[in-house]
């Protein structure tokens, strides 16, 4: 597997810091379903600020685009496909299995009947490939649907990287524009094809097949990842235009506000890949220029480095803690327990949940994620320290 023909990549610290912001967006979008506010006016404020959960959709697109960007940016000369797949599986597998064991144990302790079909599909990260609601929504860790998408992206990455590295600048830009336009057109195509089904409780504005096809189906969501790959090559070859960070932020904000006035299918994923790519490109070129940003500080980078562990545990932690307050472990198993608090208490509860998730993410990162990467991401022959060559003996 080849790599970009540029100097060795430098750490792009602002992108790590942006991960921390994106995972907060995901956290807040999921906090909506806790029903933590007695005052519905206070809840409406949170609901509006998060775009009725759309802010989580924006963050997910960012993570997929960033994943394609970072893997392309950091690809090393001589890296084999098998070696790449091994490292990626060791990156996501141990944490995924840990949370699976914890969540299934809690389901059993709550006396909840485990649905083994969805559970096994979730365990092997194949739940997104069928338009079956139970496979994705009723599972032990709902956050792992994104890992099912990532597995597809990892599978084709080694081959696609070879092709992307051979493209000229114009072809790369055509690729970004063409894929971005495809993402925008997909909701329009879904209207005549998939809107005739009954609405879903998770997607009242449309049918479940429509939500599945636009948001969960791995080939569709891999569009974001591939845009990130093209973007990395554009930045690496110095062809990214001088777009400042604030205009890129304002474009993302403008798209977010626009979605309040567009049909719901366009707010799922269609308009996000290109604005998030613009922001990633602006931050990356800023870092490469040697100038820092508020996101490149030590604390933000530290939070960003915990983003995967945070993401993989946060739903399990949020619903388990909330169910404990409600005294309803079965409610935890269903992930819909609601125990309203006063406004100040509800805000403190959500902030406290975030802090707890950060603390537990730090524990998981340092006891599972990083040790597993050090121990198993390379073959044993590469991990074993080499013995020094014996010094040549003087000849008589």
N, C-alpha and C positions, 0 to 999 in steps of 0.2 A: 504494500500500500504506500503510495507516494505522498508527499507533503508539499505545501506551497513552496515555491522556489524563492523564498525570502530569507532574511536573517532570522535566527532563532526567536520565537515569539516571546514577547515580554508580558508580564502579568498585567492584566487589565483590571485594576483594583476597583474602578468605578462600577464595572459590571458586576463584581461581587457585591458591592454595596447596594446596587439596584435589585439584586435578588432579595435582599432583606425587605425592601419596600414591597416587592411583588408578593412575597409570602404573607405579609401583613394584609394585603388586599384579599388574598384567598381566605385568610383567617376571618376577616370581617364579613365576607360574604357568607361564610358558614355560620358565623355568630348570629345571623338573622334568624335561623331556624330554631335557635334555642328558646325563643319566646320569653326572654329574660325581663322584659319591660311590662310593668303593670300599666303605665301611662302610654297609651297608644300614640299620643302626639310625639312623645320622646322616641318611640320606636319608629315612627314615620320619618323623623329626622335622620336616624341611622339608615333607614331603608332608602331614603332619597340620596344621601351622601354616597351610598354604595351602588347607586343606580339600580336598585331592586336586585342586587346581586351581580349585575353586569361587570362590576369592578373585578370580580373573581374571574370572569371570562377573559377580560383584558390581561390579567396576570398570567393565566394559563397560556395564552398566545405568546406572551413575552418569554415564558420559560421554554416553550418549544423552539421559538426562533433563536433564543440564546443558546440552547443545547446544540443546534446545528452549527451556530457560529463558533462556539468554544471548541467543539470537537474538531472542526476543520482547522481552526486557528492553531490548535495545539498538536495536530498530527505530526509525528516524527518520521524522519527518513528511515526506511527499512522496517517500519511497523507492519506486522503481518495481520491479516484479517482475524486469524485465530487468537492472536495475542490481544487484539482490540476487543473482540467479543468476550474474552476471559476477563479483562479488566472491567468492562462495563457490567457484566453479570456480578462480579464481586463488589461492584459499587452499589448496586441496588438490592441484590439478593439477600444478604444477611439481615439487613434492617427489615425488609419485607417479611421474611420468615419469622423474625422476632415478634413483630406486631401481630402477625397471623396467630401465633401461639397464644399471645396475651389476650387478644380479642376473642378467640374461640373459647378460651378458658373462662372469660367473663360471661360469654353467652351461656356456657354450660352452668356456671354458678348461678345465673339468673333464672335457670330452669327453662330457657328458651330453646325451642326445637331448632336445631341447626339445619339449614337447607343445604344439603351436601352438594347438590348440583351447582348452585352459584358459588358455594365455598371452594369447591375444587377448581372451578373455572377461574376464580379470583386467585387462588394459590398459584396456578400456573400462568396467570396473566394473559388469559385468552378470552376474558369476559366481554371484550368490546366487539368481537367478531360476529355476534348474532344480535338482531334487533329484539332482544328479549329483556324486558324491563327488570325482571328479577336478577338477572346475571350481573347487572351494573348497580342497581339502586339498593337491592337487599343483599348486602354482603358484609363481611366482617370488617373491612376497611375500605370505605368508598373512595379514599384518596388514590388508591392504586390503579384506577382506570388509566391515569396518565402513563403509568409504567407499561401498560399494554401497548400504548402508542409508541413509547420509546423503544420497546423491543423491536417493533417493525423498523423503526428508523435505524437502530443499531444493525439490523440484519442487512439492510441495503447500503449502509454508509461506506464500507470499504470499496465497493464497486463504484458507487456514485462519486466518491472522492476522486478516483482516477479520472472520471469524465470531467468533473468540475475543474480540476487542475489544468485540463487541456483547453478550456474555453478562454477565448479572448474577452476583453473588457465589454465590448458591445454585446456579445452573447450572454454574458453574466447579467447585464442590465436587462436584456430582453427576458431572461429567465425570471428575474425578480418581478418585473412588470407583468409578465404572463401569468405567473402563479398568483400574484396579488389579485389580478383581474378574475382568475378562476375562482378564488375564494369569495369574491364579491358576487359572482354570478350564481354560485351554488344555491343560495336561498331562493333566488327567483326560479331556478329549475325545480326546486323542491315543492313549490306551491302546487303546480298541477299534478305532480306525481305522488306526493306524500301527505297532502293536507286533508284527504278524505277520510282519515281514520279518526276514531274517537279521541278527544283530548286526554292528555295524561295529567295525573295529579301533580306531577313534577314539572309539567309544562302546559299549563292551562290554555296558553295562547295557540297551541298547535298540537299535532299528534306526536305520540312517542316515536314512531318511525322517522318523523322529520327531525326531532331532537337528536336521535341516535345518528342519523346520517350526517347531520351538520356538525355535531359536537364530539361524539364518541367514536365514530368509525375510523379506525387507524389510518387507512389510505388518505382520507380527507384531511385529518389533522396533521399528517406528515407534510402537508403543504408548508406549514409554518417552519418546520425543521429544515426543509430544503431551501427555503428563502434565506434562512440563517447561514446555510453553507455557501450560497452565492454571495451573501453579504460579506462573509469572512474573506473570500478571495478578492472582492472589490477593495476592501480596506487594506488587505495585505499587499496588494499591488499598487497602493497609493492612488487609486482612482476614485476614492470617496470624495464627494464635493464638500466644500467648507460650510457645512450646516452647523450652526451653533446649537448648544444644548437647549437654551430656553425656547427658541422656535420649535424644536422637536418636542419639547414638553407641551407647548401650547397646541401643537397639532394633535397630540394624543388626547389632551383635554377636550379639544374641539370635537374630535370624533366621539369621545365618550358622551358629551352633551348632545351631539347630533342623534345619538341612538335613542334618546328619549322621544324623538319625533318620527322614528322609522318603525316599520313592522318588526315585531319581536324576532323573527328568524335572522334579521340582519344584525341583531345585537348579540348573537351567540358567538360568532367567530369571524364573520365575513370581513369586517372592516379593520380588524386589529393588526394583522401581520405587517402591513406596510408601515403604519405609524410606529409600531414597536421596533421595526427594523431601522427606521430613521433615528430613533432615540439611541439604540444600541450602537449604530455607526457613529453618531455624534460623540457619545461617551468614549468609545474606543479610540477615535482619533485624538480626542482631548488627552487621554492617558498616554498615547504614543508620543504626543508632543512634549511630554514631561510636566504638564500642568495638572495639578490635582483638582478635584471637585469635592463638594461636601460628602459625596458618596464614597470617596476613596480613603476616608479616615479609618483609623485602626478599628474603632468600635463597629462601624458599619460593615467593614470587610469581615470582621469576626461574625457578625450576625448573618452575613451572606454565606459564609462557609458552613453555617449550621442549617442552611435553608432546606437541604434535602431531608436531614433527620427531622427537622421541624415539620415539614410537609407530611412525611410518612406517618408521624405519630399524632398530629394535632387533632384529627377527628376523634380518634379513640380516646384521647385525653379529655377533650371538650365534653363529649357526651357522657363519659363515665363520671366526671366530676359533677356535671349538672344533674345526672341521675342520682348521685349520692346525696345532693342537697334535697332532691325530691323524695328520697327514700324509696326509689322505684327502679331497681336494677333491670326489670323487664323493659321499662321505658328506655333504658340505655340500649338494650339489645335492638329495640326498634329505632333508636336514635331520634325520637320525636317527643321525648319528655319535655313538658313546659312547666316551669315554676316561676311565675313572674315576681320580680322584685320592684321596689321603688326605684326611681330614676337614678339617684346617686349610687344606690347599692348595685343596680344592674351595671352601671358603668364601671364601678370598682370590680365587680365580678368578672366582666369581660377583660379588663386590664389585667386582673390577677390570673385569669386563664392564660392570657398571652405570655405573661412572665413565667408561669409554670411550664408552658410548652417550650419556652426558650431554655429553661433550666434542664428539663428532661431531654431536650434535643442535644444539649451539650454532653449529657451523660451518655446518650446513645451514640453520638458521634465519636466520643473518646473511648468507649468500651466495646463498640461493635463495628461501626462503619470504618473508621481509620485502621484499627487493628486487622480487620478482615482484608482490607486493601493491601496492607503491608505483608500479610501472611500468605495470601492466596492469589493475588492479582498477577503474579509471575510464576513460571514453572520453578520447581525446586532447584533445578540446575542453575537458574539465574539468581536464586535467593541465597544459595550457599556461598559463604565467603571464600574467595580464592586464596589458596596458600601461596605465599611468596616463593618465587623460583629460588632454588638453592644457589648460593654464590659459586661461581666457577672456581674449582680448585687449581692452585698453581701447578703448572706442569714441572716435573723434575728436570 
